[in-house]
Amino acid sequence: MRVLITGGAGMVGSHAAEFYASGGAEVVILDNLMRSRLFGMDKKSVEYNWEYLGTLKGITRIKGDIRNADDVAEAIGSGVDALIHCAAQPGVGFSIMDPREDFSINALGTFTVLEAMRTISPKAAFVYCSTNKVYGEHVSQLPLIEEKMRYRFAEIDGITEEMPIDGTGHTPYGVSKYAGELYAQEYSYSYGMKCGIFRMSCTYGTRQFGFEDQGWIAHFIISAVLGRPVTIYGDGKQLRDILYVGDLVRAFDIFIKGPLRHGVFNIGGGRELTLSLLELIGLLKEKTGRTLSYSLADWRPSDQKVYVSNLTKVRTALGWEPAISVSDGIDRLIEWVEKNKKIL
């Protein structure tokens, strides 16, 4: 089996690469290593994962850009059995500051990858890492109940794939990711390609370099361990379902190896695996003995007070269930951060 992973040095991409390489697959990762620059960080992030993957058997690394057709063609080579498209600009704040670059990476980059697949390797399975942000502010119109440490939906367990998308604000990030998603869906319908769309909630795991604008769980854990303050935008009661990265990669693999030719899935921890910002701060105090210092600021544009995935479709279609509990997943990430303080 030959697998190409774009954005392979990112957290999700690097775990997918490790998963397939450990199973004996030939893995190629394509990454331009621009994450740190995107977020204005002077420390390396994906470079660590890039170097780590270079130590593993069966992984070929190609430094290149998904917007460059020649780079993508080089990575596909004579063909692949599966392509997991993780490469993206993942920051809402960045998309507002620089919507052109956001569009270029997320929309044009996805189109470039799909076109290369269609012309070189049309029988390969394609997995697209989408986002719950495609639903935009429709989610914020749902009735909520406010509790001491969290908000929660008043009338539903979670967001289904039937949630409306059009006619509301999304942020440029939500729009660019949805544009890429629509192309993936269309390439399935028009060209018969096998395409799985995963609208991800909050995914976290080891080797995640969380910043203020992206990767909040890792950002809070890193800040707590290193004694750095954080800013909470809003009141901290905003709630998300969270999913450990290994569980996400398993879902990708089930789709890739299964009979389905097309599917759009909301994926996250579901109602059983949820966490608010304030609850994470309390959990970190309990697990590490450290109190995370924070200040409050105004809500960010289109920030959903609650997002929880309804997992009915992905459970039914793929026979998939999350396996890693919130406590276990947080423990794994804390342990990784404690061991890697010097690079954080």
N, C-alpha and C positions, 0 to 999 in steps of 0.2 A: 504494500500500500504506500502511495506517495501523497503527502499532505503538504499544502502550502498554507502558511499562516501569515497574513499581512498584519503589521503591528505586532510582530512576534516577540518583541522585547518588552511589550507592556505586560501588565499583571495578568490579564486574561490570556493574552497570546502566549506568554512564556509558560503558563501552566498547561495550556493546550499542547504546546510543543513538547514539553516534558512527558505528558500523558502518552502521546503517540510514539515518541521515541522509545519510551520504556516498554512499549508493546511491540517493538520491532519494526515500526514503520520508518520509511525514509521521509524525513521532515525538512522542509525548507522554510526559513523565516525571512520575511522582507520587512525592513524597518529603516526609516531615515534618522532615527535617534534625535528627533527634534522636541520631545516632550518637555525637557527642562527649559528650553528656550521659549516654548509656547507660554509657560507659566512664569517666566521671568525669574527662574531659580538659578543660582550660581553653582548649586551642587548637582552632581550627576544623579540620574535616577534610572532611566531605562538602560543606560550604559552598564549598570551592574548586572541586569538581567541578560544583556547581550553577552557579556563576558562569562556569566554563569552557563548559559546555553552552549557556549563554545567548548565547555569542558565535557559535554555529554555526547555519547556516541550516537551517530545517526542523524545529526542535525547540521544542515548547511546554512550558513548565514550570508545574506546578501544585503548590503547597504544600498537602499534605493527608495524611491518615492512612488507611491501609488498613482500619482498624477502623471507620471512619466510612463508612457506606453512601452518603451523599450525596457525599462526596469522591470515592469510587470511581466513582459514576455520572457525576459531572462529567467525570472523566478519560476514561471510555469514550465519553462523548458519544453520538452517534447510532450508534456501532459502531466496532469495530476489526477488523483482519484477523488480528492476533496480539497476545497479551499475554504478556510475559516477567515472571514474578513473582520479583523479586530481593529485595523488601522483607522484612526479617527482623531479629530479635534474634539475632546470630550468636555470642554469647559463652557458652562453657560455664560459666565462673565466675559470670557474671551470672545465669545461669539457676538456679544453686544458691542464690544470695543472694536472688533475687526471682523465684520460679517463677510467681507470678501474672502479673506483667508479661510474662514470657517466653511463657507460654501465650496471653495476650491478643494479643500481636503475631504469633506464629508460627502458632498454631492458629486462633484466632478471626479474625485478620486474613486468613488464607488462605481461610477459609470465606466471609467477607464478599466477597472478590474473586471467588470462584467463583460465588456467588449473583448478583452483579451481571452477570457474564458470561452466566450461564444465562438471565437475564431480558432482557438488553439485546442481547447479541451472541453467541448460542450457537454460531454457526458459526466463530468465531475459534479459532485454534490457541492453546493454553495451554501454556506452559513453566514448570515448577516447579523452582526451585533447591533441591534436597534436599541431604543430607549423608551421608557415610559413618558418621556417629555413629548412624544408625538401627540399625546392626548391634550397637552396644553392646559389652559385654564378651565376646560370643561370639568376637570376633576375637582377644581376648587369651588364649583357650584353645588357640590353634593352636601347635604346636611351633615354636620359634625356634632359630636359630643365632646366637651372639654372636661378633662379630668385633671388631677393634681399634677401629673407628670407627662401627660400625653393628650393629644387629640385622637379621636377615632371616628370612623364612619358611623352614622346613626342608623342607617337603614340597610346597608349592604356589608358583605364580608370582604369584598375586594373588587377591583376593576377587571371587567371582562374585555375580550377583544371586540365586543360590540359597542364599547364606549365611543361616542362621536369624536371625530378629529377636526373637521372643518369648522369655520366660522368662529374662531376664537384665537387668542394670543398663544404663542408657543415659545418665544424667544427665537432668535436666528438659529441657535443650536438645534432646537426641536424641529425647525423647518428643514434644515439641511440634512439631518438624519432621516427625516421622513421622505425627503426627495430621493435619497439613496435607497431607502426601503422600497419605495414605489417602483424604482427601476428594477430592483431585484425581483419583486413580484411580477413585473411585466415581462422580464426575461424568462420567467417560468411559463407564463401564459403564452407569450408570442413565439418563443423558441424551444419550448419543451424542456428547459433546464430544471434540474432538481434544486429547489431553493427553499431553505428554512429561515424564517425571520423570527428572531428572538428579541422581544421588547423587554429589555432588562430593567429590573428595579436596582436596588443597591447591591452590587457585588463587591466582595472584599476577600482578602487573603494575604498570605505571605508574599514577600517581594513586591508589595504595593507601596509606592511612594506617594502618600496622600498629600494634597495641597489644599489650601482654603477653598479653591474653586472646584475641586474634583477629588473624590475619594475621602469622604468625610470621616469614615470610621478609622481608616489608617491615619489620617491627619490628627484626629483626637488622641489616638493611642500614642503616636510618635510624640505629640506635644506633652502628653501626661508623663511619659517615661523620661523625656529630656527636660522637663520643667519649663516648657514654653507656654505662654498664654494663648488662648484662641478667642476669636470673635464669633459670637452666635448671632446670625441674622434672623431676627424674629424673637420669639420667647423661649425657644428650646423645646417646646412641646411637639414640634412637627415630627410625624411618625412615618417610618419607612419599613417595608419588609426587606429583610437582608438575606443574602444567599452567599454561602461560601463558594469560592471559585471552583473547587473540585466538583461540586454538585452541578455547576453550570456546564463544565466541560463534559461531564457524563451525558447531559441532555443533548449537547451537540453531537456526541458520538452515536447516541441512539438514533437521532435523525439521519445522520450520514449513512449508517449501516442498515437502516430500516427501509420499508417499502414506500413510504410516503414520498410523493414527488413535490409537494408544496405544502407549506403550513406557516401560519402566523401565530405566534405564541407569546402570551404574557408570561414572564418567568421571574421568580424571586423566591423569597421564603414563604410567601403566603401568610395567611392570618396567624399561623402558629409560630412564625419566626419574625417578630417585629421588634423595633427598638426606636425610642425617641432620643433626641440629643441629650436631654437631661437624664434619661435612663442610662445612656452609655456612660455619662460622667459618673453616675453613682456606681455603675458596675466596675468601672476602672478603679474607683476608690476602694471598692471591696476586694478586687483582685490584686491590686498593686500596692495599696496603702498610700497612694499619691492622690492629692487633690488637684484636679485640673482647674487652673485659674481661667476665667472667661469674662468677657464683657459683652454687652448687648448692643446691637445696631439695628437699623431699620430692615424690614423684610426686603428680600431681593425680588426683582421682577419675575412674575409668574412662578414663584416658589410655592409648591403645593404644601398645604399644612398636613395633609395625609396622602400617602400613596401606598396602597397594599394591593398586590396582585391576586386576582382570582386564578387559581391554578387548575381549575376543572379541565380546561381544554388540553393543556400540556400533559396532565396526568392521564387523561383518557386516550389521547392520540399516541403518546410515546410510552406510556406505562412508567413514567418517571416520578420519583419522589425525592425531595431534599432529604439528605441523611445527616448532615452536620448541624448540631444544635447551635444556638446563639452562644451559649457559654463555651462550648468546645472550640468554635471558630474564633472567638475573641481570645481565648487562651493561646491558640496557635499563633495568632498575629502578635500578641504581646511577647511571646517567647522569641519570635523572629526579631522584633524590634529590639528587645533587650540584648540579643546577640550581635546586633548590627548598628549599635549606637554611633560608631565612628563615621558611617557613611550617610547618616541621617541628619 
